[in-house]
Amino acid sequence: MSKSKAGLLQGTLDMLILKALSLGALHGYGVGQRIAQISDDTLKIEEGSLYPGLYRLERRGWVESEWDVSDNNQRAKFYKLTRAGRKQLIIEEQNWERLAGATMKALRAS
Amino acid sequence: MSRIKATVQFLHAWRHPYEIAREVETELRFHVEMRTRANIEGGMRPDQAQLAARQSFGDFDRVKAKCCEISRTLPFDSTLLKMAMYITIAILAGAAALWAVNMPHHSFTGVLWQLVAIVVLARAFVVGRRAISTKQFAEDRASVFVTDVERFRKDKGLPSDVCEAHSVGIAAHDEQGRTPVERMFKSE
């Protein structure tokens, strides 16, 4: 079993959460699952870290939450993206693409 | 609109810290329960599943404390507010000093009021400092695990030490609200 350290991931947890929520309202557990799903199980959020991230985004007004009942009839807090959050996601995606493009360019330089 | 909502939530969190702590705990427990269920569906024994869920969640109390702390921070840049608070306290302190000088020194009531003024000012300072926390946008490190796809699939649902070996730090927004990517392009 390889123990090699993965390279630095040049992204942000906030961007991943925003992306996951752009596909629909979710509770915290669902956000982690969706990130794993949309990244084809390549990215897995450290579960505990997800919540401070969600609270931070809510403070910034990019995400809003409300208590509701989950599929298994349990009370759960659901998060959804606000309009400001959608705009922020676009900005984050553009920044990410810019960085990825620049890195690829640098790597391909001979 | 969402900013206003965030401000209302901040005021609520500040007034009802225990209620917020209970809500955070309910939310986090829900997560652990969901993970436990998934582990059981993945073939684990209930006790194993619960243990694995707790392990994969990390330090429950630390996460809870962090969430409560974020709930009690202002949803906007507090620099101006902080400056206004210090100016107000300075003016009040100046007024109290002026008043104390003009009070008859031998008056018991005068000394008592001076003491009350000092206590109120000290309390206002402490409360103000706590409410206007500068930690709000402090860089907070979180971890995302980049795993080998095949191995992750194989280990999915099982507690593993893979995460530790493969964890990489990613940073959230800094005090200016910039992402690490934006910071890299700061010269533009």
Interface residues (C-beta under 8 A of the other chain):
Chain A: M1 S2 K3 S4 K5 A6 G7 L8 L9 Q10 G11 T12 L13 D14 M15 L16 H27 G28 Y29 D40 D41 T42 L43 K44 I45 E46 E47 G48 S49 L50 Y51 P52 G53 Y55 R56 E58 R59 R60 G61 W62 E64 S70 N72 Q74 R75 A76 K77 T82 R83 A84 G85 E92 N95 W96 R98 L99
Chain B: M1 S2 R3 K5 A6 Q9 F10 E23 V24 T26 E27 L28 F30 H31 E33 M34 R35 R37 S56 F57 G58 D59 F60 R62 V63 K66 C67 I70 S71 T73 P75 Q136 D140 A142 S143 V144 F145 V146 T147 D148 V149 R151 F152 R153 K156 C163 A165 H166 S167 V168 G169 I170 A171 A172 H173 G177 T179 P180 V181 E182 M184 F185
